[in-house]
Amino acid sequence: MTLSQWAINALERTNDLLTLGHYSPDTARNYSAQLRWLFAYYPEVRPSQITRPMTLDYLVYLAKTLGSSRTKLKMAAQSFAFFFRQVLNKPYEVPSVLFPAHHDKLPAVMRTDEVKAIIDCIENIKHRTLVSLLYSTGMRISEVANLKIEDIDSTDMRIKVCSGKGDKDRYTLLSPQLLLELRGYYRAFKPEVYLFNGTRKGAKYSTRSIQHIVAVALEKTGLQHKGFTVHTFRHSFATHLLNHGADLLTIKELLGHANISQTLHYLHLSNAHTKNVVNPLDMLYNQAAPSTPKRRP
């Protein structure tokens, strides 16, 4: 893809501002890629002269001609918004049609036996350890990919999650069972820098590889049609903690939620607060019959 010098300068300026704003490497890479394609679509137009209607025409092209998903269209629109607002200092309204009205649909959650079946079906020690870590920590897929060896604290039995969502650090649980698995994995693979290396030592594992591991395991266990994804392990971690008595504030801190309202959603997924409730219909039929006073002889 050949770009004009104007486009190259615009991309460099965009990357400078993304760095200044401490945007994650994944976000910076995605924004730059989307803008690069936009500039290539209008090769004769200076990036500073691209208008919002022109970006909408490009989004229509992505949707109709290339069949791009809603996720990709949203990413493209958000990158355009960043470029307009931060680089060009112009207003930009992201098309609301890309963000339909929010519906409070509860996410899928695995049963504990389903989690165990998924983990047990994985023969590769590296893959099995990675999936065990996903479930036992509630970490996001990008957080697992970015996890470094030095983040494992076996003294205080916790794992440091660096630069999570919102560029915040936090700690999550280190399970004794997971620690045993990690030690066996480390002896076998000798990772460097990142806990899970990619094809090269010292390079982090890709999120796509993690998604593939989970997809294969779901296929092997026959759970591929239940709507489970890598992120389902995070929902299951929180729900199962709640079922076993953990309080919402603790779960909030472990997940790295900015607001308790995000954590409250797990009340709808947990049965901890309802399993001991007696149904009023059962009360009608299980009431003890009033005792008849005995007659004295």
N, C-alpha and C positions, 0 to 999 in steps of 0.2 A: 504494500500500500504506500503510494507516494503522496506526501503531504507538502503543501506550500510552506514557505518559511513563516508566513503569518500563523498557520495552524500549529507549527512546531513551537513557536513562541507562546501561543495561547495555552498549549498543553503544559509547557514548562511553568508558566505562571500558575496554572491550575494546580499542578503538583506541589509547587511551593506553598500555596495556601492550604492545601490538604495536610501537608507536613506541619505547617504552623498551627493548624487546628487540632493536631494530634489524632487525625482520623486513622482508623486501623489500616494496616497494609492491604487487606482484602478490599475494603471500601475504596481506597485510593486507586488500586489496580482496576477495579470495576468501573469507577467513574472515568478514568483515563481512557479505558478501552471504548466505552460508549461514546465519549466525545470524539475520539479518533475516527470512529465510523461516521459520526455526524459530519465532521469536517470533510471527510472523503466523499460523502454524498453530495456536498456542495463545493466541489474543488475550485470553482472560480470566484467564490464568495469569501471575503475575509470573515473570520470568526466573529469579529466585533460587529459585522453587518448582518449576521444571521438573526432572524426575527422569531418570535414565538410561533406565528402561523407556519413558518418554515419547519420548525421542530415538530409541530403537529402533523404536517404532511409526511415527515420522515417516520414518525411513529405509526401512521397509517400504513406506510410502505412496509415497515417491520411486521405489522399485524397481518396485512392482506397478502403480501407477496412472499415474505419469508416465513409466515406462520409463527411468529414469536409468541411466547407465552406471556401471560399477564405479569408474571414475576420479572421477566426481562424488560417488558415495557415500563414497568414501574421503576426499575433500576435506571433505565435510560432517561426517563423523565426527571428523576431525582438528580442525576448527573447534570442535566441541562439546567435545572434550577440552581444548583451550586455554581455553575459557570456564569449564569446570568447575574445572580445576586452578589457573588463574591468577587468575580473577575471583572465583569462588565459594570457592576454596580447598577444593575437594572432590575426592575421587578419581574418576577416570573411566577405564574400560577400553574401548579401541576394539575393536569386534567383530573377533575374529581371522578370521572367515569372509571379511572384506574383504581380508585379506592371506594368500592361499593359500601353501602351501609353495613356497619358491623353487626353481626349476628352472634349472640352468646351461645355458640355451639361448643359443647364440652369436648375437649381433646380425648383421643383414645388413650386408655391406660391398660397396661398389661397386668394380668394376674401374676402372683408370685410363681406359680408353677410354669407359666409361659416364659417368664424371665429365665428360670432355671433351665427349661428345655432349650432355649436359644443359646445360652452359654455352654451347656453340656454338649451341644451338637457340633461345636467349633473345635476342630482338632489342632489347628495351628496355635501354638502357645502364645505367640505375639497377638494374634487376632482375638483369642479368648481373653487374654489379659486386658486388652483394650476395651472390649465390650463389658467386662466385669467392672472396669473403672468407670465407664459411662453410667452404669446403673448405680454403683455404690457411692458416687460423688454428686450426681445431678449436674455435671458439667455440660456446657454447650459443646457442639462438635468443634468449633473453632478454638475453644479453650483447651480441649484435649490435644488438638494438633499443635498448639503452641506450648504445651506443657514441657518444662525442662526437668532434667534429672534433679537439679538442685532444689526444685520446688517440693520434692517429697520429704516431709519432715517426720521421720520414724520415731524421733524422741518424744515429740508432743502428739504423735499420731494424727497429723493433719496434712493437708495438701494446700499449697498456696496457689491461688488462681490469679495470675498477673494480667493486668490490662484486659479484664473481662468487658462485658457490654458497658458502654459509658466510660471506658478507659479506667475502670475501678478495680482495685485489688481486693481480694477477700480470701478467707480460708474455708475449706470444706473438709469433710470427714475422710480419714484414712482408715479403712477397715482392716483389722488384723488378718482376715482371710485374703484381702487384696494385697496386703504387704507380703504375704507368703508367695502369692502369684507373681508379684513384681520382682521379688528376689530371684525366683526361678527363671523368669523371662530375662532378667538382666544377665544372669550367668550364661544363658544360651545365646543372646544376641549382642551383648556388649554395646548398647547404644551410646552415642556421643552427643553431647549438648542437649538435644531434644530427647524426651523419654521414648518417643516412637519416631524412628528415622524412616525416611523415604528410601529411594533406591541408592542414595549416597549417604554415608555416615556423616552426621553433623547437620544434615538437611531434614527438615520436619516432614512428617507424614502428611499427605494431602487429604483434605476433607472428602474428596470424591472416593478415595480408597476406603475411608471409614464407612461411607454410605454403601459401597459395594460389599464390604464385609457383612454389614447388617442385612442387606438385601438377600445375599446368599443364605445366611442363617435363617431368615424368615421363610425362604423357599424350602429349605431342608426340613423345617419343622411344620410346614403346612399353614403358617400364619401370615402368608403374604397378602391375603385378601382382607385382613382386619384393619387396614389403615395405619399400621405401625410404621414408624420411621426412627431414625437415630434420635430425634428429639423426644420420642415417646419414652425413652429410658429416663429422661429428666422429669417428665410428668409422673412416671411410675415411682421414681425415687421419692418425690415429694409426697405423693399420695400414700405410699406405704409407710413413710415416716409418720404421717398424721394418723394413720390407722393404728400405729403402735405407740401412740401417746406423745409424740413430739409436739411442742407448741408452735403456733404460727410464726411467732417472732424469730424463733430459732431457724425454722425452715426458710423464712425470708432472708436471713443472713447467709445461710448456706447456699441459696440459689443466687444471691446477689441482686435481689429485686430492689428497685429504687423506692417502691411504694408498697405498703402492706396490702393495698387493694389488689395488686397482682397475685399475691399469695392467697388471698381469701377465696380465689376461684377454686382452690383445691378442696375447700369444704364441700363443694358440689360433687367432687369425685370420691371423697372418702366416705366410708360407712361407719367411722369411729363414733360419730355423734348420734347415730340412729340405730345401731345394732342392738342396743339394750332398751329401746323404746318399745312399749307394749302397744300393739294396734288396738284402737278403740273397739273394733269388731270382736277381737279376741276377749276384750274385757267383758263384753256382753255375755259371752257363752262360758267364760271360765270363772265367773264370780262364784264364790263359795255359797252354797245354799244356806239361808239363815238357820241356825240350830234351833230345835224345838225344846223348850224347857222340860226337863224330866219331872214327872209327878212323884211326889213323895209317897211312899207306901203307906 
